[in-house]
Amino acid sequence: MNKILVTRQIPEKFKARLEQYAEVEIWDHHLTPMPREQFLEAAKDKTALLVTLSEQIDETLFHAAPHLKIVANMAVGYDNIDLAAAERHEVAISNTPHVLTETTAELGFALMLATSRRIVEAEKYVQEGKWESWGPYLLAGKDIYRSKVGIFGMGEIGRAFARRLRGFNADILYHNRSRNAKAESELGAFYTSFETLIQESDFIISTAPSTPETQNVFNHEAFKKMRKDAIFINIRRGDLVVEEDLVDAIENGEIAGAGLDVVRDEPIRMDHPLLKFPNVIVTPHIGSASVLTRDQMIQTCVLNIEDVFNDRTARNQVMHKA
Ligand code: GLV
């Protein structure tokens, strides 16, 4: 009998579907991750795991769970998973691409609008009873219309973001591992070096995954090269940014603001210096958080598990690249 561990609460309809062909154990919490020891213990006799980015899937886990056939990760990213170890243990790994692309791009856009037009500051201003009269430059921000926007990482999410920019008549620059013909021909995006991207853009949006090449690219040197009125947005992974350098850049006015849906250590500590700036907005990694998209992400995990239980290759199998 197949046995599945699901590490967060999921809607009843998905649980019922899994129960048609497996014994299902659910860590019935919405926000609290399973303690590591409990997770290792619960995984012991399981043939499939449906997990989130909070779970570390590594050699220790594979060792503890010798019956595992698949780990379905409820995310497009899989930097919580040791793919080499998965391959050694012959465990399939799947992710949830495509279904979250548009939703994540929308959150990026929300952060861009919120930072450029100082929405969070403005709302606090009202809440704190400071609104006494209209002023010519009261909470004046920066236009996206006709601005230059630099997208770092032109994958699906980068392209979805670029599509939204067309309505704002923005010039789109991008930098990516390789050129993206579709983004150039369909969206009018211009390929540039990383250097040009950060030097020229009004807005710099990071949508790139975490890889050894991208980690720490937004560091002191990069922030120094940005325009003083530039706004930096990160919607993918926190470890692309050296946070102390971002703090310095904001403190010294080297850039005008930042909108971050991801940080290096999540959840962010309440005494993190990034939280003290009015021109920095931090959201709790909610890029893909629309109800429909979260449903589709869980459904994708379920379908991948079914694939493997039916002796097929998981439709969203992630391959280890040596
Ligand atoms: C979220 O960050 C994801 O990778 O899906």
Residues whose N, C-alpha, C, O or C-beta is under 5 A from the ligand:
A	BS01	GLV	M74 A75 V76 G77 R236
